[in-house]
Amino acid sequence: MKNSLLVLGFFALGCAAGVYFPNELAADKAALWVLYALMLFVGMSLGSDRQLKQILRSLRPKMLLLPLGTAIGTLAGAALAGFILKQWGWADYLAVGSGFGYYSLSSILITQLKEASLGPALAGQLGTVALLSNMIREMFTLLFTPLLVKYFGKLSPICAGGVTSMDATLPVIARYCGKDMVFLAVFHGVVLDVSVPFFVSFFCSF
């Protein structure tokens, strides 16, 4: 919860800076370089994680069903939201859902990739939607994991957490789902983490 509030605070600070200093901040260029740095750090984190190496050595085909189920459920929910709201195109809603909880990367990617087709203003709005929706996903998992376990089983918080099941929501998953679910939660998060740039880029191409 503390990390989520910290991220929300920095987001609010960025919004305030953009309002009061719109011409003094090279926001577009800065966001692009932040994206490059973020991708670099993600790669370094995955490549140097000893637990990831253990996961790769112990892969079982059936383990792929959990992140696959999360991806299908998330995209189905995003498509349903698009059918109900109809403010954006169907692919835009699927791009937002494709963040799978990775709010920082998905929001920057969407803003950059949709700028050519939507323009800077609308692309920024869609990026903000992606940021907030994926942040809410993480905070929902942090707050409601006990209820999810009680009513939907031990796998439900892992799916709800999306990418964050390998980091931000992992402690609460371990506490309420049991330590035996940690390995699966990390694997689930890693697979979705790697898939985010591909899914977002694909849906942003429409």
Buried (B, 14 or more C-beta within 10 A) or exposed (E): EEEBEEBBEEBEEEEEEEEEEEEEEEBEEEBBEEBEEBBEEBEEBEEEBEEBEEBEEEEEEEBEEBBBEBBEEBBEEBBEBBEEEEEBBBBBBBBBBBBBBBBBBBBBBBBBBBBEEBEEEBBBBBBBBBBBBBBEBBBBBBEBBEEBBEEEEBBBBBBBBBBBBBBBBBEBBBEBBEEEBBBBBBBBBBBBBBBBBEBBBEBBEE
